[in-house]
């Protein structure tokens, strides 16, 4: 049972890191923060544009969100900001509800994340089946690739692009004859540079190098060689502002809250999954341990803050986090420096961003989509049991063909069903009517076989006593032949019991007592016993009917058989 009475555990890693901070650590964090800031620049711009907002919004999100995640999160090296995972959901929300609707949905998602952290759900999120996570991410990857076709090929499409995947590709195919070859060349060369750069040095920011080279090349070609038609950020968005926007209030009312709650839940779940996945990868690389619940609260604070500055949802970014680790970042100070670097770039160098070709950003996002696709992981899962393949396929298709909100909801439902199925498969009910080895199934080396007296049936439950198992148990009892005098239910391996399990146990006790059968509980764990006492099972069957060991339970059963003690039925 979850204990909500405990005080909120909120322990940002920044506070603990600063206790033993030094000049040496600051130098390492400074280098890492500058590098990550440079790497994050093109990604923040690209994710902003792909999400249906301006490059400035992408930068503002990376600055505010990145600062909050580092200042309040539970991971020492996590870098927060806009990510590819949110592109699809953000774009759809903007199309349906506008920027105001996105702000409200992001704010509510932040509140949900904070509540998840407060109620200590961080650990639970990490147990979402891997095929579901892979299905989400690979589906999002394909969708991101699909959204970049216009800018990558320089297509001239007069009609409004449909929102759904299939219809969108029908329009693309119909308009492929409008392709602009120079634009395509820019996009393909960008992809090539991003691929080649890590082979030269893994520390070089491939996306930034590609954007720098291609921006200079396009500027020179258009200025001195008369090459035209290659659209830039300035062409599409005009001159970008080089200052931070002033905070503004977002209008909240019950109508918009009810309307946007499903979208907010999707953002929160996606943010929780991606941030904790990124934190897990970071822990593996650094040997540290993330405070999952504090991390969720930190992510929640970031998503509460960014809407007031016009930003989009924030989460932990795996690629930027690993860049931080690779370049020596070990404390949240590196993440804060990364946010400061982005702020300085925005204030001082924003006019240069206007010259970046849209095809160049499309090329960067194509490589982001390729990285997210996880095709090697998908190929590995295809060798797994058919159930894993089916779950992967369902979540992938739902993400691509329908809507990410639907995919998240059905994906979580599939996760619950899979969990219950596995629990039921791993929960066994054994029946003993002749003899029983009291050490069977334990680590004890000394085995003692006890005879089961005539008129006694022993049922041993191995696993949680919840609604699925309770039904299985009830069906098993109905198949038994002769009516016993005593039914012993051995519960030494029952870690918990839910309300349906309690209800089924009460029905069993009532039906047994009506037939004159004693019910004795054996080996009840303290946690389960606390629950049973709370609901009054001891008053129903008698406190002496709840035994801590099978030998005591058999002794009690023998007493009933020898004395032919009648059952006293208690009305509830």
URKA-V290906 format. One record per residue. RES is the residue in three letters. SS is DSSP state (@ for helix, = for strand, . for the rest). PHI is phi in whole degrees, -180 to 180 (none if undefined). D_LAST is the distance of its C-alpha to the last C-alpha in Angstrom with 1 decimal. Layout:
# URKA-V290906
{{RES & SS & PHI & D_LAST} {RES & SS & PHI & D_LAST}}
This chain:
# URKA-V290906
{{UNK & . & none & 24.2} {UNK & . & -81 & 27.0} {UNK & . & -98 & 27.7} {UNK & . & -89 & 29.2} {UNK & . & -80 & 29.6} {UNK & . & -67 & 32.7} {UNK & . & -69 & 36.0} {UNK & . & -66 & 38.0} {UNK & . & -98 & 40.2} {UNK & . & -125 & 43.5} {UNK & . & -127 & 46.4} {UNK & . & -58 & 49.4} {UNK & @ & -65 & 51.7} {UNK & @ & -60 & 54.7} {UNK & @ & -61 & 53.8} {UNK & @ & -71 & 53.6} {UNK & @ & -68 & 56.7} {UNK & @ & -75 & 58.9} {UNK & . & -64 & 58.3} {UNK & . & -123 & 60.8} {UNK & . & -79 & 62.8} {UNK & . & -144 & 66.5} {UNK & @ & -62 & 69.6} {UNK & @ & -61 & 69.5} {UNK & @ & -64 & 66.0} {UNK & @ & -63 & 67.1} {UNK & @ & -61 & 70.1} {UNK & @ & -64 & 67.8} {UNK & @ & -65 & 65.3} {UNK & @ & -64 & 68.3} {UNK & @ & -61 & 69.8} {UNK & @ & -62 & 66.4} {UNK & @ & -62 & 65.5} {UNK & @ & -64 & 68.9} {UNK & @ & -62 & 68.7} {UNK & @ & -63 & 65.2} {UNK & @ & -61 & 66.2} {UNK & @ & -66 & 69.1} {UNK & @ & -66 & 67.0} {UNK & @ & -72 & 64.3} {UNK & @ & -56 & 67.0} {UNK & @ & -64 & 67.7} {UNK & @ & -68 & 64.0} {UNK & @ & -62 & 62.8} {UNK & @ & -64 & 65.6} {UNK & @ & -64 & 64.9} {UNK & @ & -66 & 61.1} {UNK & @ & -63 & 61.7} {UNK & @ & -64 & 64.1} {UNK & @ & -64 & 62.0} {UNK & . & -80 & 58.9} {UNK & . & 96 & 60.9} {UNK & . & -119 & 61.9} {UNK & . & -87 & 65.1} {UNK & @ & -58 & 66.2} {UNK & @ & -60 & 65.9} {UNK & @ & -62 & 62.2} {UNK & @ & -60 & 61.7} {UNK & @ & -68 & 63.7} {UNK & @ & -59 & 61.8} {UNK & @ & -61 & 58.5} {UNK & @ & -65 & 59.8} {UNK & @ & -72 & 61.1} {UNK & @ & -68 & 58.1} {UNK & @ & -64 & 55.4} {UNK & @ & -62 & 57.2} {UNK & @ & -63 & 57.6} {UNK & @ & -64 & 53.9} {UNK & @ & -61 & 52.6} {UNK & @ & -72 & 55.0} {UNK & @ & -75 & 54.4} {UNK & @ & -119 & 50.6} {UNK & . & -79 & 49.5} {UNK & . & -103 & 48.1} {UNK & . & -122 & 50.9} {UNK & . & -72 & 54.4} {UNK & . & -122 & 56.4} {UNK & . & -64 & 54.5} {UNK & . & -110 & 56.8} {UNK & = & -103 & 55.1} {UNK & = & 165 & 56.6} {UNK & . & -69 & 56.6} {UNK & . & -134 & 56.1} {UNK & @ & -63 & 56.7} {UNK & @ & -60 & 53.0} {UNK & @ & -90 & 52.7} {UNK & @ & -54 & 55.9} {UNK & @ & -64 & 54.2} {UNK & @ & -66 & 51.3} {UNK & @ & -64 & 53.5} {UNK & @ & -60 & 56.2} {UNK & @ & -65 & 53.7} {UNK & @ & -63 & 52.1} {UNK & @ & -62 & 55.6} {UNK & @ & -63 & 56.7} {UNK & @ & -87 & 53.7} {UNK & @ & -123 & 53.1} {UNK & @ & 79 & 56.2} {UNK & @ & -66 & 56.7} {UNK & @ & -64 & 54.6} {UNK & @ & -63 & 51.6} {UNK & @ & -64 & 52.1} {UNK & @ & -61 & 52.2} {UNK & @ & -67 & 48.9} {UNK & @ & -63 & 47.2} {UNK & @ & -66 & 48.6} {UNK & @ & -60 & 47.5} {UNK & @ & -66 & 43.9} {UNK & @ & -61 & 44.0} {UNK & @ & -61 & 45.0} {UNK & @ & -63 & 42.1} {UNK & @ & -62 & 39.7} {UNK & @ & -63 & 41.5} {UNK & @ & -61 & 41.1} {UNK & @ & -64 & 37.4} {UNK & @ & -61 & 37.1} {UNK & @ & -69 & 39.0} {UNK & @ & -61 & 37.0} {UNK & . & -89 & 33.7} {UNK & . & 58 & 35.4} {UNK & . & -98 & 35.5} {UNK & @ & -61 & 39.0} {UNK & @ & -69 & 38.2} {UNK & @ & -63 & 35.9} {UNK & @ & -56 & 38.8} {UNK & . & -69 & 41.0} {UNK & . & -94 & 38.9} {UNK & . & -62 & 39.7} {UNK & . & -53 & 41.3} {UNK & @ & -60 & 45.1} {UNK & @ & -57 & 46.1} {UNK & @ & -68 & 44.4} {UNK & @ & -61 & 46.3} {UNK & @ & -64 & 49.5} {UNK & @ & -61 & 48.9} {UNK & @ & -58 & 48.6} {UNK & @ & -65 & 51.7} {UNK & @ & -70 & 53.9} {UNK & @ & -66 & 53.1} {UNK & @ & -63 & 53.9} {UNK & @ & -58 & 57.1} {UNK & @ & -64 & 58.3} {UNK & @ & -66 & 57.5} {UNK & @ & -61 & 59.4} {UNK & @ & -57 & 62.3} {UNK & @ & -61 & 62.2} {UNK & @ & -75 & 62.5} {UNK & . & -98 & 65.7} {UNK & @ & -63 & 67.8} {UNK & @ & -61 & 69.6} {UNK & @ & -72 & 70.7} {UNK & @ & -69 & 71.5} {UNK & @ & -97 & 73.7} {UNK & . & 66 & 75.0} {UNK & . & -69 & 74.0} {UNK & . & -107 & 75.1} {UNK & . & -111 & 72.3} {UNK & . & -77 & 73.0} {UNK & . & -78 & 69.7} {UNK & . & -74 & 66.3} {UNK & . & -69 & 64.4} {UNK & . & -65 & 61.2} {UNK & . & -81 & 57.9} {UNK & . & -81 & 56.7} {UNK & @ & -61 & 58.0} {UNK & @ & -65 & 59.7} {UNK & @ & -61 & 61.4} {UNK & @ & -62 & 62.7} {UNK & @ & -71 & 64.4} {UNK & @ & -62 & 65.9} {UNK & @ & -66 & 67.6} {UNK & @ & -57 & 68.7} {UNK & @ & -61 & 70.4} {UNK & @ & -68 & 72.0} {UNK & . & -115 & 73.5} {UNK & @ & -66 & 74.5} {UNK & @ & -72 & 78.1} {UNK & @ & -91 & 78.0} {UNK & . & -56 & 77.5} {UNK & . & -106 & 79.5} {UNK & @ & -64 & 80.9} {UNK & @ & -64 & 81.6} {UNK & @ & -63 & 78.0} {UNK & @ & -60 & 76.8} {UNK & @ & -62 & 79.2} {UNK & @ & -62 & 77.8} {UNK & @ & -63 & 74.2} {UNK & @ & -69 & 75.1} {UNK & @ & -65 & 77.2} {UNK & @ & -60 & 74.3} {UNK & @ & -59 & 72.0} {UNK & @ & -62 & 74.8} {UNK & @ & -65 & 75.2} {UNK & @ & -62 & 71.5} {UNK & @ & -71 & 71.5} {UNK & @ & -75 & 74.7} {UNK & @ & -53 & 74.1} {UNK & @ & -61 & 71.5} {UNK & @ & -73 & 73.8} {UNK & @ & -80 & 76.4} {UNK & . & -158 & 74.1} {UNK & . & -70 & 70.3} {UNK & . & -84 & 70.5} {UNK & . & -75 & 72.4} {UNK & . & -76 & 70.3} {UNK & @ & -56 & 71.2} {UNK & @ & -62 & 69.9} {UNK & @ & -67 & 71.9} {UNK & @ & -62 & 75.0} {UNK & @ & -62 & 74.8} {UNK & @ & -65 & 74.3} {UNK & @ & -63 & 77.2} {UNK & @ & -62 & 79.6} {UNK & @ & -72 & 78.9} {UNK & @ & -65 & 78.9} {UNK & @ & -63 & 82.4} {UNK & @ & -63 & 83.5} {UNK & @ & -65 & 82.5} {UNK & @ & -62 & 84.1} {UNK & @ & -67 & 87.4} {UNK & @ & -64 & 87.3} {UNK & @ & -74 & 86.8} {UNK & @ & -82 & 89.3} {UNK & @ & -111 & 92.2} {UNK & . & -114 & 91.7} {UNK & . & 73 & 90.6} {UNK & . & -75 & 87.3} {UNK & . & -126 & 85.1} {UNK & . & 92 & 81.8} {UNK & . & -89 & 79.6} {UNK & . & -71 & 76.9} {UNK & = & -113 & 76.0} {UNK & @ & -60 & 73.2} {UNK & @ & -62 & 75.7} {UNK & @ & -62 & 76.6} {UNK & @ & -85 & 73.0} {UNK & @ & -110 & 71.7} {UNK & . & 75 & 74.8} {UNK & . & -69 & 75.5} {UNK & . & -82 & 72.3} {UNK & . & -69 & 71.6} {UNK & . & -110 & 72.2} {UNK & . & -147 & 69.9} {UNK & . & -70 & 66.2} {UNK & . & -68 & 64.6} {UNK & . & -74 & 63.5} {UNK & . & -64 & 59.7} {UNK & . & -140 & 58.4} {UNK & . & -79 & 55.2} {UNK & . & -107 & 53.0} {UNK & . & -76 & 51.6} {UNK & . & -111 & 47.8} {UNK & . & -147 & 46.0} {UNK & @ & -63 & 42.7} {UNK & @ & -63 & 44.6} {UNK & @ & -69 & 46.2} {UNK & @ & -61 & 43.1} {UNK & @ & -62 & 41.1} {UNK & @ & -71 & 44.1} {UNK & @ & -101 & 44.8} {UNK & @ & -60 & 41.3} {UNK & @ & -59 & 41.4} {UNK & @ & -66 & 44.9} {UNK & @ & -63 & 43.8} {UNK & @ & -63 & 41.0} {UNK & @ & -63 & 43.5} {UNK & @ & -60 & 45.9} {UNK & @ & -63 & 43.3} {UNK & @ & -66 & 42.1} {UNK & @ & -64 & 45.6} {UNK & @ & -64 & 46.7} {UNK & @ & -64 & 44.0} {UNK & @ & -62 & 44.7} {UNK & @ & -69 & 48.4} {UNK & @ & -67 & 48.5} {UNK & @ & -73 & 46.2} {UNK & @ & -66 & 48.2} {UNK & @ & -62 & 51.4} {UNK & @ & -63 & 50.1} {UNK & @ & -64 & 49.2} {UNK & @ & -62 & 52.7} {UNK & @ & -64 & 54.2} {UNK & @ & -61 & 52.2} {UNK & @ & -65 & 53.6} {UNK & @ & -84 & 57.1} {UNK & @ & -105 & 57.0} {UNK & . & 82 & 54.6} {UNK & . & -84 & 52.6} {UNK & . & -129 & 48.9} {UNK & . & -79 & 47.6} {UNK & . & -84 & 44.8} {UNK & @ & -59 & 43.0} {UNK & @ & -70 & 40.9} {UNK & @ & -64 & 44.0} {UNK & @ & -62 & 45.9} {UNK & @ & -64 & 43.5} {UNK & @ & -64 & 43.8} {UNK & @ & -61 & 47.6} {UNK & @ & -62 & 47.7} {UNK & @ & -64 & 45.6} {UNK & @ & -60 & 48.0} {UNK & @ & -61 & 50.9} {UNK & @ & -75 & 49.5} {UNK & @ & -74 & 48.8} {UNK & @ & -78 & 52.4} {UNK & @ & -62 & 54.5} {UNK & @ & -60 & 53.8} {UNK & @ & -70 & 55.4} {UNK & @ & -111 & 58.6} {UNK & . & 82 & 58.4} {UNK & . & -82 & 57.1} {UNK & . & -110 & 55.0} {UNK & . & -56 & 52.0} {UNK & . & -121 & 52.4} {UNK & = & -155 & 51.1} {UNK & = & -71 & 52.3} {UNK & . & -107 & 55.4} {UNK & @ & -61 & 55.8} {UNK & @ & -63 & 59.6} {UNK & @ & -70 & 60.4} {UNK & @ & -64 & 58.1} {UNK & @ & -68 & 59.9} {UNK & @ & -62 & 63.2} {UNK & @ & -61 & 62.2} {UNK & @ & -65 & 61.4} {UNK & @ & -60 & 64.6} {UNK & . & -94 & 66.8} {UNK & . & 100 & 65.5} {UNK & . & -69 & 62.7} {UNK & . & -133 & 60.2} {UNK & . & -132 & 58.7} {UNK & @ & -62 & 57.5} {UNK & @ & -60 & 60.9} {UNK & @ & -61 & 62.3} {UNK & @ & -65 & 59.9} {UNK & @ & -67 & 60.9} {UNK & @ & -62 & 64.6} {UNK & @ & -59 & 64.0} {UNK & @ & -67 & 62.8} {UNK & @ & -65 & 65.8} {UNK & @ & -60 & 68.2} {UNK & @ & -63 & 66.8} {UNK & @ & -63 & 67.2} {UNK & @ & -64 & 70.8} {UNK & @ & -62 & 71.6} {UNK & @ & -64 & 70.2} {UNK & @ & -75 & 72.3} {UNK & @ & -109 & 75.5} {UNK & @ & -119 & 75.7} {UNK & @ & -58 & 73.8} {UNK & @ & -57 & 77.1} {UNK & @ & -70 & 77.6} {UNK & @ & -64 & 74.3} {UNK & . & -59 & 75.7} {UNK & . & -88 & 78.0} {UNK & . & -70 & 75.3} {UNK & = & -68 & 75.4} {UNK & @ & -64 & 72.3} {UNK & @ & -64 & 73.0} {UNK & @ & -66 & 72.9} {UNK & @ & -65 & 69.3} {UNK & @ & -61 & 68.4} {UNK & @ & -63 & 69.7} {UNK & @ & -61 & 67.7} {UNK & @ & -70 & 64.5} {UNK & @ & -61 & 65.3} {UNK & @ & -70 & 65.4} {UNK & @ & -62 & 62.1} {UNK & @ & -63 & 60.6} {UNK & @ & -62 & 62.1} {UNK & @ & -64 & 60.5} {UNK & @ & -75 & 57.1} {UNK & @ & -60 & 57.4} {UNK & . & 55 & 56.7} {UNK & @ & -63 & 58.3} {UNK & @ & -66 & 58.6} {UNK & @ & -65 & 54.8} {UNK & @ & -60 & 54.3} {UNK & @ & -61 & 56.6} {UNK & @ & -67 & 54.7} {UNK & @ & -66 & 51.3} {UNK & . & -63 & 53.0} {UNK & . & -91 & 53.3} {UNK & . & -80 & 49.5} {UNK & . & -55 & 46.9} {UNK & @ & -60 & 46.9} {UNK & @ & -63 & 43.5} {UNK & @ & -65 & 45.1} {UNK & @ & -64 & 48.1} {UNK & @ & -64 & 46.0} {UNK & @ & -64 & 44.1} {UNK & @ & -59 & 47.4} {UNK & @ & -64 & 49.1} {UNK & @ & -63 & 46.3} {UNK & @ & -65 & 46.2} {UNK & @ & -63 & 50.0} {UNK & @ & -65 & 50.6} {UNK & @ & -62 & 48.0} {UNK & @ & -65 & 49.7} {UNK & @ & -78 & 53.2} {UNK & @ & -84 & 52.9} {UNK & . & -105 & 50.2} {UNK & . & -143 & 48.9} {UNK & @ & -65 & 47.8} {UNK & @ & -62 & 44.7} {UNK & @ & -63 & 43.6} {UNK & @ & -63 & 44.5} {UNK & @ & -64 & 42.4} {UNK & @ & -62 & 39.3} {UNK & @ & -70 & 39.6} {UNK & @ & -61 & 40.7} {UNK & @ & -66 & 37.6} {UNK & @ & -62 & 35.5} {UNK & @ & -62 & 37.5} {UNK & @ & -62 & 36.9} {UNK & @ & -65 & 33.1} {UNK & @ & -61 & 33.4} {UNK & @ & -62 & 35.8} {UNK & @ & -62 & 33.6} {UNK & @ & -63 & 30.5} {UNK & @ & -61 & 32.9} {UNK & @ & -69 & 34.3} {UNK & @ & -63 & 31.0} {UNK & @ & -64 & 29.8} {UNK & @ & -66 & 33.2} {UNK & @ & -89 & 33.1} {UNK & . & -95 & 29.6} {UNK & = & -118 & 29.8} {UNK & = & -124 & 27.6} {UNK & = & -104 & 29.4} {UNK & = & -118 & 28.7} {UNK & = & -123 & 30.1} {UNK & . & -131 & 30.5} {UNK & . & -116 & 33.9} {UNK & = & -150 & 34.5} {UNK & = & -145 & 33.6} {UNK & = & -91 & 35.8} {UNK & . & -70 & 33.8} {UNK & . & -96 & 36.3} {UNK & . & -63 & 36.3} {UNK & . & 84 & 35.8} {UNK & . & -117 & 36.6} {UNK & . & -87 & 39.9} {UNK & . & -67 & 40.2} {UNK & . & -88 & 43.5} {UNK & . & -93 & 42.6} {UNK & . & -101 & 40.7} {UNK & . & -132 & 38.9} {UNK & = & -96 & 37.8} {UNK & = & -110 & 35.1} {UNK & = & -80 & 34.6} {UNK & . & -93 & 31.3} {UNK & . & -59 & 30.8} {UNK & . & -63 & 30.6} {UNK & . & 96 & 27.1} {UNK & = & -119 & 25.8} {UNK & = & -119 & 25.4} {UNK & = & -115 & 25.5} {UNK & = & -114 & 24.6} {UNK & = & -108 & 26.2} {UNK & = & -101 & 25.4} {UNK & = & -115 & 28.4} {UNK & . & 130 & 27.7} {UNK & . & -61 & 25.1} {UNK & = & -95 & 21.7} {UNK & . & -116 & 21.7} {UNK & @ & -61 & 21.1} {UNK & @ & -66 & 24.4} {UNK & @ & -71 & 23.9} {UNK & @ & -58 & 20.3} {UNK & @ & -66 & 21.7} {UNK & @ & -60 & 24.6} {UNK & @ & -63 & 22.4} {UNK & @ & -62 & 20.4} {UNK & @ & -65 & 23.8} {UNK & @ & -64 & 25.3} {UNK & @ & -65 & 22.7} {UNK & @ & -69 & 23.5} {UNK & @ & -85 & 27.2} {UNK & . & -69 & 26.9} {UNK & . & -84 & 28.5} {UNK & . & -64 & 27.6} {UNK & . & -80 & 24.2} {UNK & . & -83 & 23.8} {UNK & . & -89 & 22.4} {UNK & = & -133 & 21.2} {UNK & = & -113 & 20.5} {UNK & = & -101 & 21.6} {UNK & = & -108 & 21.0} {UNK & = & -85 & 23.9} {UNK & = & -124 & 23.3} {UNK & = & -63 & 26.5} {UNK & = & -111 & 27.9} {UNK & . & -102 & 24.9} {UNK & . & -76 & 26.0} {UNK & . & -155 & 23.1} {UNK & = & -136 & 19.8} {UNK & . & -97 & 19.1} {UNK & @ & -63 & 16.1} {UNK & @ & -70 & 16.7} {UNK & @ & -61 & 17.0} {UNK & @ & -62 & 13.6} {UNK & @ & -60 & 12.2} {UNK & @ & -66 & 14.3} {UNK & @ & -65 & 13.4} {UNK & @ & -63 & 9.7} {UNK & @ & -63 & 11.2} {UNK & @ & -60 & 13.6} {UNK & @ & -63 & 11.4} {UNK & @ & -61 & 9.6} {UNK & @ & -66 & 13.1} {UNK & @ & -66 & 14.7} {UNK & @ & -65 & 12.8} {UNK & @ & -64 & 13.6} {UNK & . & -92 & 17.1} {UNK & . & 78 & 17.2} {UNK & . & -105 & 17.6} {UNK & = & -77 & 16.9} {UNK & = & -115 & 16.2} {UNK & = & -119 & 18.3} {UNK & = & -101 & 18.9} {UNK & = & -124 & 22.6} {UNK & . & 64 & 24.8} {UNK & . & -69 & 22.2} {UNK & . & -69 & 24.3} {UNK & @ & -54 & 23.9} {UNK & @ & -64 & 23.2} {UNK & @ & -69 & 20.4} {UNK & @ & -61 & 19.0} {UNK & @ & -59 & 19.0} {UNK & @ & -66 & 16.9} {UNK & @ & -64 & 14.4} {UNK & @ & -67 & 14.2} {UNK & @ & -63 & 14.0} {UNK & @ & -91 & 10.7} {UNK & . & 87 & 9.3} {UNK & @ & -63 & 10.1} {UNK & @ & -64 & 12.1} {UNK & @ & -72 & 9.5} {UNK & @ & -74 & 7.8} {UNK & @ & -107 & 11.4} {UNK & . & 100 & 13.4} {UNK & @ & -61 & 16.0} {UNK & @ & -72 & 18.8} {UNK & @ & -87 & 17.4} {UNK & = & -108 & 18.3} {UNK & = & -112 & 22.1} {UNK & . & -89 & 24.9} {UNK & . & -150 & 27.2} {UNK & @ & -64 & 27.5} {UNK & @ & -64 & 29.6} {UNK & @ & -68 & 26.9} {UNK & @ & -64 & 24.4} {UNK & @ & -67 & 26.9} {UNK & @ & -63 & 27.6} {UNK & @ & -63 & 24.0} {UNK & @ & -63 & 24.0} {UNK & @ & -60 & 27.3} {UNK & @ & -60 & 26.0} {UNK & @ & -65 & 23.3} {UNK & @ & -69 & 26.0} {UNK & @ & -64 & 28.6} {UNK & @ & -93 & 26.5} {UNK & . & 51 & 24.6} {UNK & . & -67 & 21.5} {UNK & . & -72 & 18.8} {UNK & . & -81 & 15.3} {UNK & . & -95 & 12.7} {UNK & . & -83 & 9.5} {UNK & . & -108 & 6.4} {UNK & . & -80 & 3.8} {UNK & . & -90 & 0.0}}
